[in-house]
Amino acid sequence: MNNKRFYLSERDKKIGGVCGGIAEYFDVDPLLVRVLFLVAILEIGVGLFAYIALWLLAPKNPNQY
């Protein structure tokens, strides 16, 4: 079974570590995730709410300290 979990990133963090954490989870470039969030914020409007919710609710990675 896959024990992969989503955590906020401490290594690749610009504001809250949400985009860096998503990038680490899906093993993609963090810039791609940041661009997708920016598009979601500008075009759809829900990106900002999703980012803030993830920032507040997602745990920090205990292995990065």
Backbone torsions as a table, in degrees:
resi	resn	phi	psi	omega
1	MET	NA	143.9	-177.7
2	ASN	-81.3	122.2	179.9
3	ASN	-98.4	22.9	-179.3
4	LYS	-71.0	131.0	-179.8
5	ARG	-130.4	154.3	177.3
6	PHE	-88.9	128.2	175.7
7	TYR	-133.4	156.4	170.0
8	LEU	-67.2	141.9	-178.5
9	SER	-88.3	135.7	172.9
10	GLU	-99.0	-22.5	-178.5
11	ARG	-82.6	-42.8	-176.9
12	ASP	-115.1	75.5	-171.9
13	LYS	-125.4	127.6	174.4
14	LYS	-106.8	-48.0	178.2
15	ILE	-118.7	-71.1	-175.6
16	GLY	-116.5	-8.7	-178.5
17	GLY	88.9	6.5	-178.1
18	VAL	-67.9	-52.9	-177.8
19	CYS	-64.1	-39.6	176.8
20	GLY	-63.7	-38.9	177.8
21	GLY	-67.0	-41.0	177.0
22	ILE	-64.2	-42.3	179.0
23	ALA	-62.6	-41.4	178.0
24	GLU	-66.1	-40.4	-178.9
25	TYR	-63.6	-45.4	-177.7
26	PHE	-93.6	-0.1	178.7
27	ASP	56.0	52.5	177.2
28	VAL	-126.3	171.4	179.0
29	ASP	-68.8	129.5	179.7
30	PRO	-61.0	-29.6	178.0
31	LEU	-62.3	-39.0	177.5
32	LEU	-61.1	-43.9	179.8
33	VAL	-65.0	-41.5	179.6
34	ARG	-64.0	-40.4	178.1
35	VAL	-65.1	-41.9	178.8
36	LEU	-63.6	-40.1	176.2
37	PHE	-65.1	-40.6	178.4
38	LEU	-61.7	-43.6	177.4
39	VAL	-62.8	-42.0	179.6
40	ALA	-64.6	-34.2	178.2
41	ILE	-71.7	-46.2	-174.9
42	LEU	-76.6	-40.2	-174.3
43	GLU	-90.6	-47.5	-172.6
44	ILE	-96.5	-38.6	178.8
45	GLY	94.9	-14.9	-178.6
46	VAL	-89.1	-10.5	-178.2
47	GLY	-60.4	-39.2	-179.7
48	LEU	-65.9	-42.8	178.3
49	PHE	-65.7	-39.3	178.6
50	ALA	-65.5	-42.4	179.9
51	TYR	-62.2	-48.4	-178.7
52	ILE	-63.6	-41.3	179.0
53	ALA	-62.7	-45.1	178.6
54	LEU	-64.9	-38.9	-179.9
55	TRP	-62.2	-40.2	-178.0
56	LEU	-79.5	-32.6	-171.9
57	LEU	-98.8	-25.8	-175.5
58	ALA	-77.8	140.9	179.1
59	PRO	-78.2	155.4	172.5
60	LYS	-78.7	151.6	-178.5
61	ASN	-74.6	116.8	-180.0
62	PRO	-70.0	-16.4	-178.4
63	ASN	-87.4	-5.6	-176.7
64	GLN	-97.7	8.5	-179.4
65	TYR	-101.0	NA	NA
